[in-house]
């Protein structure tokens, strides 16, 4: 019974980590898009930030998924 409870806690923690990472990504990048459009609308430098951080976000999601899957064996 306690093992199931521990797995549930780990699953919830992994989901929370992923959701918080996505929320931070969206909020910060929305702000950066606003700053980019207000300061230098001719050059969209924010796309570099979105792409770079997007790669990191994908790695975070994959890592959390694999960690959960590996620990549940």
Order of alpha helices (4+ residues) and beta strands (2+ residues): alpha-alpha
